[in-house]
Amino acid sequence: MSVESVFPQLEPLLPRVSKPVQYVGGELNATVKPWDSANVRWALMYPDAYEVGLPNQGVMILYEVLNEQPDVLAERTYAVWPDLEKLMREHNVPQFTVDGHRPLGAFDILGVSFSTELGYTNMLTALDLAGIPLHAKDRTEDHPVVLAGGHASFNPEPVADFIDAAVLGDGEEAVLEISNIIRQWKAEGRPGGRDELLTRMAETGGVYIPRFYDVTYGDDGSLGQAKPNRDRIPETIAKRTTMDLDAWPYPKQPLVPLAESVHERMSVEIFRGCTRGCRFCQAGMITRPVRERSIEGIGAMIQKGLEASGFEEVGLLSLSSADHSEIGEITKQLADRYEGTNTGLSLPSTRVDAFNIDLANELSRNGRRSGLTFAPEGGSERIRRVINKMVSEEDLIKTVSAAYANGWRQVKLYFMCGLPTETDDDVLQIAEMAKNVIRAGREASGRKDIRCTISIGGFVPKPHTPFQWAAQCDPDTVDSRLRKLREAVNSDRDRSLGRNIGMRYHDGKPSLIEGLLSRGDRRVGRVIERVWRDGGRFDGWSEHFSYERWVSSAAAELEPLGVDLAWFTTRERTEAEVLPWDHLDSGLDKEWLWDDWQDALDSREQDDCRWTPCFDCGVCPAMGTDIEIGPTGRKLLPISPVGIGSPVQNPALTSP
């Protein structure tokens, strides 16, 4: 039976809200299929505002992968701002998709992609507006399966009460497998109801169903190992890894936003994974092993994506894009191809030791010469050894000097505050590093108008990293160190330098709450629900976040259970302690992570295993694979320029 659009009820409300265009859909390359043409229907949610969610690469890829299937339908939904939420409640308008404006409750599955844990309350808003019971135990087979994905799904325990399932890792193949399970279950007449459907998903070994696992707690608040509570359920759930990226050239037709968004460019993921071993970086740990996309694959994706979207900037994305084994050839040949057009290339934050001026010149050849961004992460050499981010200040100064000498005027440096073993002095050395950058830039360029911006975030220990056992730094200490840093930047004796240094930072309070949600167990779910019922929305936005609301909710819900906010955040874990995510396998060996944590405490660094013997982290044996990198020696052909006003050349891509 067809499902009607709710747009006739929604449209009269839109003139009364801010940015109404974000709710109307119809973007270039959006897909709306007839409801009755599909046997399996997905709603994909990024639990934040449209302007943040639409450019999200993960959702965009799954949207296209699913809609390519002839009997599968996928539509998108985003968190609605409080002004529209209020009106929707007053006028009984349910949470809707932006494609067909269909109610979420009508879909078979609601897939929610969590890049950050601070989106949890927005998921609850969407469920409530959709008329879907908040708690998974209260849902019937008439309700969508609520499936969590994204990096935060590697510890979904804080939202275990609210989700039906979670997928760890890459989603391309997983969503097709889940679609097949739903299709077959429906074809058989829905045997066993919702329980049987979820059991079939769990049997794959790659879909986690929280209510099929029981957890216990000790009198001291400690956690017992999660155990299956029925037959056919595996002891552990493994992450999904898509190995051949060239076989998954998505998105082929990037969505073009109607409203302003945080990234207005076409993005191509040039590789996944990272072997640098930065101990703070969950993304680098959980996406191992490294898998590179070929130069031909990258070129073909860019050509098709530009033709389909009309974007004028291409972002070459990965965790450390300059580490692609053929990044020099990729940038040079792409710059050659698009010379004379308005098409620019960009890289995200670049490692100092992977950067060179030739690379920067190729990136800026056809586009704007904007600022350069580097991420030393720690102010002192000692703290950089602790976090395994071995960037020497000498290398940084050499790099920025070359950049300033070649015409750049702006450098941005990213750091963290609150790192394990950190002292005031480690943070204060950020000021001296920034001043040395200004000094070197003035000398290299012969100009006074150069700038350096330091951007500082609070460190949050994450699951599946060597720092998963670390005590999180309390907000008062973080804020005190940041005040001292600002004073050091603006000190009287260096005022001429300080004027050229910008400083951006967040206070330590949101980071502490992110830490609670990051390493929490199922008991934290009642805190999330209490915060949401008390009005918590858009916790990733400073103007909406309320630290007091989270602290009071944590006290009310956790202290009767014998634990508190500090127990989940500022307490150091022991080696023997059961962690909430121990039954969820990221491929990393827990003993290896512990040994690396001990190396961190001793300020011992670890080499990049791409170029050195294996360190036995466990991923490659667990995946039955190996690191996949070049160089291949292949070329992007032809390299004839596109030229202004001429059609993009057909890249008859060949190998030597």
C-alpha positions in Angstrom: 0.0 0.0 0.0 1.4 3.4 -1.0 2.5 5.9 1.7 1.4 9.5 1.3 3.7 12.5 1.5 3.2 14.7 4.6 4.3 17.8 2.6 0.8 19.2 2.4 0.8 19.3 6.3 4.4 20.5 6.4 4.3 23.3 3.8 2.2 25.8 5.8 4.6 25.5 8.7 7.8 26.3 6.7 7.3 30.2 6.4 7.3 30.2 10.2 10.8 28.6 10.7 14.4 29.5 10.0 16.0 28.2 6.8 12.9 26.4 5.5 14.7 25.4 2.3 16.5 22.7 4.2 13.3 20.7 4.6 12.0 20.8 1.0 14.3 18.3 -0.8 14.6 18.2 -4.5 18.4 18.6 -4.6 20.3 17.8 -7.8 21.0 14.0 -7.9 18.4 13.3 -5.2 16.3 10.1 -5.8 12.6 9.6 -5.2 11.2 6.2 -6.1 7.6 5.1 -6.2 6.8 3.6 -2.8 5.2 0.5 -4.3 8.3 -0.2 -6.5 10.3 -1.3 -3.5 10.3 -4.4 -1.3 12.8 -3.0 1.1 12.6 0.6 2.3 15.4 2.5 4.1 15.4 5.8 5.8 18.9 7.1 6.3 19.4 9.7 9.1 22.4 11.9 9.9 21.4 13.1 13.4 22.3 16.8 12.9 21.1 19.8 10.9 20.8 19.5 7.2 23.8 21.8 6.7 26.0 19.3 8.5 24.3 16.1 7.4 23.9 16.6 3.7 27.6 16.6 2.8 28.3 13.5 5.0 30.1 11.1 2.7 28.9 8.0 4.5 25.2 8.7 4.2 25.6 9.9 0.6 27.4 6.6 -0.3 24.8 4.3 1.3 21.9 6.4 -0.2 23.3 5.8 -3.7 24.3 2.1 -3.2 20.8 1.3 -1.9 18.9 3.2 -4.6 20.8 1.4 -7.3 19.0 -1.8 -6.3 15.8 -2.1 -8.3 13.6 -3.2 -5.4 15.2 -1.1 -2.7 14.3 2.5 -1.8 16.3 4.8 0.3 15.5 8.3 1.5 17.2 10.8 3.8 16.2 12.5 7.0 18.0 15.0 9.2 17.4 16.5 12.7 14.8 19.3 12.6 15.6 22.5 14.5 13.6 23.2 17.7 11.4 25.8 16.0 10.1 23.2 13.5 10.0 20.5 16.1 7.6 22.6 18.2 5.3 23.3 15.2 5.4 19.6 14.2 4.2 18.6 17.6 1.4 21.2 17.6 0.2 20.1 14.2 0.8 16.3 14.4 3.3 16.2 11.6 5.6 13.2 12.0 9.4 13.1 11.3 9.7 12.9 7.6 12.3 12.3 4.8 13.4 15.2 2.7 13.1 13.1 -0.5 9.5 11.9 -0.6 8.4 13.6 2.7 7.3 10.2 3.8 6.8 9.5 7.6 9.7 7.6 9.1 7.4 5.1 10.8 6.5 3.7 7.4 10.0 2.5 6.5 11.4 -1.0 7.1 14.6 0.3 8.6 16.0 3.5 10.0 19.7 3.7 9.7 21.3 6.4 11.9 25.0 7.4 11.2 26.8 8.7 14.3 30.0 10.5 13.6 29.9 11.8 17.2 28.1 10.7 20.3 26.7 14.2 20.8 24.0 13.3 18.3 22.2 10.8 20.5 19.5 13.2 21.8 18.7 14.2 18.2 17.9 10.5 17.4 15.5 10.4 20.3 13.7 13.5 19.0 13.3 11.8 15.6 12.0 8.6 17.0 9.5 10.4 19.2 8.3 12.7 16.4 8.0 9.6 14.1 5.8 7.8 16.7 8.4 5.0 17.0 8.7 3.8 20.7 11.9 5.1 22.2 12.8 1.7 23.7 13.6 -1.2 21.4 11.8 -3.6 23.7 8.5 -1.8 23.1 8.6 -2.0 19.2 6.7 -4.5 17.1 7.2 -5.8 13.6 5.1 -2.8 12.4 8.0 -0.4 13.5 11.2 0.2 11.6 14.4 -1.6 12.7 16.6 1.2 14.2 20.1 0.5 13.1 23.2 2.5 14.3 26.3 3.0 12.2 29.3 5.3 12.0 32.3 5.6 14.3 30.3 5.9 17.5 28.7 2.5 16.8 32.0 0.9 17.9 30.6 1.4 21.4 26.8 1.5 21.0 26.1 0.5 24.6 25.0 4.0 25.8 22.2 3.8 23.3 21.5 0.1 23.6 18.0 0.7 25.0 17.1 2.8 22.0 18.5 0.9 19.0 17.6 -2.5 17.6 20.9 -3.1 15.9 24.4 -1.7 15.1 26.9 -2.3 12.3 30.6 -1.8 13.0 32.8 -0.5 10.2 32.1 -0.1 6.4 28.5 -0.1 5.3 28.5 -0.6 1.6 28.2 -4.4 1.6 26.5 -4.5 5.0 23.4 -2.6 3.9 23.0 -4.9 0.9 23.3 -8.0 3.1 20.7 -6.6 5.5 18.4 -5.7 2.6 18.6 -9.3 1.4 17.7 -10.6 4.9 14.7 -8.3 5.1 13.6 -9.2 1.5 13.8 -12.9 2.3 12.0 -12.6 5.6 9.1 -10.7 4.0 8.9 -13.2 1.1 8.5 -16.0 3.6 5.6 -14.2 5.3 7.5 -12.6 8.2 8.0 -15.8 10.2 8.8 -15.3 13.9 8.1 -11.6 13.7 10.6 -9.0 14.7 12.6 -11.4 16.8 13.3 -13.7 13.9 14.3 -10.8 11.6 16.8 -9.5 14.2 18.1 -13.0 14.9 18.8 -13.5 11.2 20.8 -10.3 11.1 22.8 -11.3 14.2 23.6 -14.7 12.7 25.7 -13.0 10.1 28.3 -12.2 12.8 28.4 -8.6 11.6 25.2 -7.0 13.1 25.0 -6.4 16.8 21.6 -6.7 18.5 22.0 -5.3 22.0 18.9 -7.0 23.5 20.3 -10.4 22.6 23.1 -9.8 25.1 22.9 -9.6 28.9 25.4 -7.7 31.0 26.0 -7.8 34.7 27.4 -5.4 37.2 29.5 -5.8 40.3 28.8 -4.2 43.7 31.7 -1.8 43.0 30.0 -0.7 39.7 32.3 -2.8 37.5 31.0 -4.4 34.4 30.7 -8.1 33.6 31.2 -9.5 30.1 28.2 -9.2 27.7 26.9 -12.7 27.0 24.3 -13.9 24.4 21.0 -14.7 26.0 19.7 -17.1 23.3 20.8 -19.6 20.7 22.0 -18.6 17.2 23.7 -15.5 18.6 27.5 -15.1 18.2 29.7 -14.4 21.2 31.3 -11.4 19.5 30.5 -9.2 16.6 33.1 -8.3 14.0 33.5 -5.0 12.0 32.8 -4.9 8.3 35.6 -4.0 6.0 35.3 -3.1 2.3 38.6 -4.2 0.8 38.4 -3.2 -2.9 37.5 0.5 -3.0 37.7 0.6 -6.8 34.7 -1.8 -6.9 32.7 0.8 -4.9 33.2 4.1 -6.7 30.6 6.1 -4.7 29.2 8.6 -4.7 28.9 8.7 -8.5 26.4 11.5 -8.4 27.1 13.7 -5.4 24.1 15.5 -3.8 24.2 19.3 -4.3 22.8 21.2 -1.4 19.9 23.6 -1.8 20.8 25.4 1.5 24.2 26.5 2.7 26.2 23.6 4.0 29.5 23.1 5.9 31.2 21.7 2.8 30.2 22.8 -0.7 32.5 20.6 -2.8 32.7 17.2 -4.4 34.6 14.8 -2.2 36.5 11.6 -3.2 37.8 9.2 -0.6 41.3 8.3 -1.9 42.0 5.7 0.7 40.7 4.3 4.0 42.6 3.4 7.1 45.8 4.7 8.6 48.9 3.1 10.0 50.5 6.2 11.6 49.4 4.8 15.0 48.4 8.1 16.6 47.2 6.8 20.0 44.4 9.3 20.4 42.8 8.7 17.0 39.9 6.2 17.0 39.3 6.7 13.3 42.9 5.6 12.5 42.6 2.5 14.7 39.2 1.2 13.7 39.5 1.7 9.9 42.7 -0.4 9.6 44.0 -1.8 7.3 45.0 0.8 4.7 43.2 0.4 1.4 44.1 2.7 -1.4 41.9 3.7 -4.3 43.8 3.5 -7.6 44.8 6.6 -9.5 42.5 5.5 -12.4 39.6 5.0 -9.9 40.1 8.4 -8.4 40.3 10.1 -11.8 37.1 8.4 -13.0 35.2 9.3 -9.9 36.2 12.9 -10.1 35.3 13.2 -13.8 31.8 11.7 -13.3 31.2 13.6 -10.1 32.0 16.9 -11.6 29.9 16.3 -14.6 27.0 15.2 -12.4 27.2 18.0 -9.8 28.9 21.2 -11.3 31.0 21.6 -8.2 34.2 23.7 -8.6 36.3 22.2 -5.8 37.3 18.6 -5.3 38.3 17.4 -1.8 40.8 14.4 -1.8 39.7 12.9 1.5 41.2 10.3 3.9 42.6 10.4 7.4 46.0 11.5 6.1 45.5 12.2 2.4 49.2 13.1 1.7 50.1 9.6 2.7 48.6 8.0 -0.4 51.5 6.3 -2.1 50.9 8.2 -5.4 49.6 11.5 -4.0 52.2 13.4 -6.0 51.2 11.9 -9.3 47.5 12.2 -8.4 47.6 15.9 -7.8 49.9 16.7 -10.7 47.9 14.8 -13.2 44.6 16.1 -12.0 45.9 19.6 -12.0 47.1 19.0 -15.6 43.7 17.7 -16.6 41.7 20.6 -15.2 44.2 23.4 -16.0 42.4 26.4 -17.4 39.1 25.5 -15.6 37.8 26.8 -12.3 38.2 23.3 -10.7 40.4 23.4 -7.6 41.8 20.6 -5.5 42.0 20.5 -1.8 43.4 18.2 1.0 42.2 18.2 4.6 44.7 18.7 7.4 48.1 17.5 6.2 50.9 15.9 8.1 54.1 18.1 8.2 56.3 15.2 7.3 54.1 14.3 4.3 53.9 17.9 2.9 56.0 19.5 0.3 55.8 22.7 -1.8 55.4 20.9 -5.1 52.3 19.1 -3.7 50.9 22.4 -2.4 51.5 24.2 -5.7 49.7 21.4 -7.6 46.7 21.7 -5.3 46.5 25.5 -5.7 47.3 25.6 -9.5 43.7 25.8 -10.7 42.1 27.1 -7.5 42.5 29.6 -4.7 45.7 29.8 -2.7 44.1 29.5 0.7 45.7 28.8 4.1 47.6 25.6 4.9 46.5 23.4 7.8 48.7 21.1 9.9 48.0 19.2 13.0 51.0 18.8 15.4 48.4 17.9 18.1 50.8 18.5 21.0 52.8 21.5 22.0 55.9 19.7 23.3 58.1 17.0 21.8 57.5 14.9 24.9 53.7 15.0 24.6 54.0 14.2 20.9 55.9 11.1 21.8 53.2 10.1 24.2 50.5 10.4 21.6 52.8 9.0 18.8 52.5 12.1 16.7 56.1 12.5 15.8 56.3 15.9 14.2 59.4 17.8 15.2 59.2 21.6 15.6 62.2 21.8 13.4 60.3 20.1 10.6 57.3 22.3 11.1 59.4 25.4 10.9 61.1 24.3 7.7 57.7 23.4 6.1 56.0 26.7 7.0 59.1 28.7 6.1 59.0 27.2 2.6 55.2 27.8 2.4 55.6 31.5 3.4 58.5 31.9 1.0 56.3 30.6 -1.8 53.5 33.0 -1.3 51.3 31.6 1.4 50.2 34.0 4.2 48.1 31.9 6.5 48.9 28.7 8.5 46.5 26.9 10.8 47.8 24.5 13.5 45.6 22.0 15.3 46.3 20.9 18.9 44.6 19.1 21.7 44.5 19.9 25.4 44.0 17.4 28.2 46.1 14.6 26.8 47.4 11.8 29.0 50.4 12.8 31.2 50.0 16.4 30.0 51.4 19.3 32.1 50.9 23.0 31.9 54.3 23.3 30.2 53.3 21.0 27.4 50.4 23.3 26.6 52.3 26.5 27.0 54.8 25.3 24.4 52.1 25.7 21.9 52.5 29.5 22.3 56.2 29.4 21.6 55.7 27.1 18.6 53.2 29.6 17.1 55.5 32.5 17.7 58.4 30.6 16.1 56.2 30.0 13.1 55.5 33.8 12.8 59.2 34.6 13.2 60.2 32.0 10.5 57.4 33.2 8.2 58.5 36.9 8.4 62.1 35.9 7.7 61.2 33.7 4.8 58.7 36.0 3.2 60.2 39.4 4.1 56.6 40.5 5.1 54.9 41.3 8.4 51.3 40.4 7.3 51.5 36.7 7.8 49.2 34.9 10.2 49.1 31.8 12.3 45.9 30.4 13.9 46.1 27.8 16.6 42.9 25.8 17.1 42.6 23.7 20.2 40.1 20.9 21.1 39.7 19.0 24.3 41.0 15.4 24.3 38.4 12.6 24.7 39.6 9.0 25.2 37.9 6.7 22.7 37.2 3.0 22.6 39.5 0.7 20.6 42.5 3.0 21.1 45.5 2.7 23.4 44.0 5.6 25.4 40.8 3.7 26.1 42.1 3.1 29.6 43.2 6.7 30.2 41.7 9.1 32.8 40.1 12.0 31.0 41.3 15.5 32.1 38.7 17.4 34.1 37.2 20.6 32.5 38.6 23.0 35.2 42.2 21.8 34.4 41.6 22.1 30.7 40.2 25.6 31.0 43.0 26.7 33.3 45.6 25.6 30.8 43.8 27.3 28.0 43.7 30.6 29.9 47.4 30.3 30.6 48.0 29.6 27.0 46.1 32.7 25.9 48.1 34.8 28.3 51.3 33.4 26.9 50.3 34.1 23.3 49.4 37.7 24.2 52.3 38.4 26.6 53.7 41.9 26.6 57.2 40.9 25.6 56.0 39.3 22.3 53.0 41.5 21.6 54.1 42.1 18.0 54.0 38.4 17.4 50.9 37.7 19.4 48.9 40.1 17.3 49.5 37.8 14.3 48.4 34.7 16.2 44.7 33.8 16.3 43.5 31.3 18.9 40.3 29.3 18.8 39.3 26.8 21.4 36.4 25.1 23.1 36.1 24.9 26.9 36.5 21.4 28.5 32.9 20.9 29.5 31.4 19.5 26.2 34.5 17.2 25.9 33.7 15.6 29.3 30.2 14.8 28.3 31.4 13.4 25.0 33.7 11.3 27.2 30.8 10.0 29.2 29.0 9.0 26.0 32.1 7.6 24.4 33.1 5.1 27.1 29.8 4.6 28.8 27.9 1.4 29.2 24.1 0.7 29.2 23.5 2.6 32.4 24.3 5.9 30.6 21.2 5.4 28.4 19.0 6.6 31.2 21.1 9.8 31.4 20.7 10.4 27.7 16.9 10.0 28.0 16.6 12.3 31.0 18.6 15.0 29.2 16.4 14.6 26.2 13.2 14.8 28.2 14.6 17.9 29.9 15.0 19.6 26.5 18.4 18.4 25.3 18.8 18.9 21.6 21.8 19.6 19.2 24.3 18.9 21.9 27.1 19.4 19.4 26.2 23.0 19.0 27.5 25.4 21.7 24.4 27.5 21.7 22.2 24.5 22.5 24.6 22.5 24.8 23.9 22.6 28.5 26.6 21.2 30.8 24.5 21.7 33.8 21.7 19.7 32.3 24.0 16.8 31.7 25.7 17.0 35.1 22.4 17.1 37.0 20.9 14.2 34.9 24.0 12.1 35.4 23.8 12.7 39.2 20.1 11.8 39.3 20.4 8.6 37.2 23.9 7.2 38.0 24.5 7.8 41.7 21.6 5.5 42.8 23.5 2.8 40.8 26.7 3.4 42.7 28.6 5.1 39.9 28.8 8.8 38.8 30.1 11.0 36.0 33.7 10.8 37.2 33.5 7.0 37.2 33.0 7.0 33.5 35.3 9.9 32.6 38.2 11.0 34.9 38.9 7.5 36.3 41.8 5.5 34.9 40.9 1.9 33.9 43.0 -1.2 34.9 44.2 -3.9 32.5 41.9 -6.5 33.9 38.7 -4.4 33.7 36.0 -5.5 31.4 35.3 -2.6 29.0 31.7 -2.1 27.6 32.8 -2.8 24.0 35.0 -5.9 24.7 32.5 -8.1 22.8 32.7 -5.9 19.7 35.7 -6.8 17.6 37.4 -4.0 15.7 40.2 -6.4 14.7 42.6 -4.8 17.1 44.2 -7.1 19.7 43.4 -5.9 23.2 46.8 -6.9 24.5 48.5 -5.0 21.7 46.5 -1.9 22.7 47.5 -2.3 26.3 51.2 -2.6 25.4 50.9 0.5 23.3 49.3 2.3 26.3 52.3 1.4 28.4 54.6 2.6 25.7 52.7 5.9 25.7 53.2 6.3 29.5 56.9 5.7 28.9 56.9 8.3 26.1 58.0 5.6 23.5 56.9 6.1 19.9 55.8 3.5 17.4 56.8 3.5 13.7 54.4 3.5 10.8 53.8 -0.2 10.0 53.3 0.5 6.3 57.1 0.8 5.9 58.3 -1.3 8.8 57.8 -4.9 10.0 54.3 -5.8 11.4 53.7 -4.8 15.0 51.0 -7.5 15.4 48.0 -5.1 16.1 45.9 -8.0 15.0 43.9 -6.4 12.1 45.5 -8.1 9.1 45.3 -11.7 10.4 41.7 -11.0 11.7 40.7 -9.8 8.2 42.7 -12.4 6.3 44.3 -9.6 4.4 47.2 -7.2 4.3 47.8 -3.5 3.8 46.9 -2.5 0.2 49.1 0.3 -1.1 51.0 1.3 -4.3 52.8 2.6 -6.0 51.3 1.1 -9.1 53.1 3.3 -11.6 49.9 3.8 -13.5 49.0 7.0 -15.2 45.8 9.0 -15.5 45.3 9.3 -19.3 44.9 11.3 -21.3 46.4 14.3 -19.5 45.1 16.8 -22.1 43.7 19.7 -20.3 39.9 20.2 -20.1 40.1 23.9 -20.9 37.6 26.7 -20.2 34.3 26.1 -21.7 35.2 22.7 -23.2 33.6 19.4 -22.2 35.5 17.2 -19.8 37.6 14.8 -21.8 36.8 11.1 -21.8 39.6 9.7 -19.6 40.3 6.5 -21.4 42.1 5.3 -18.4 44.9 2.8 -19.1 47.7 1.1 -17.4 51.3 1.0 -18.7 
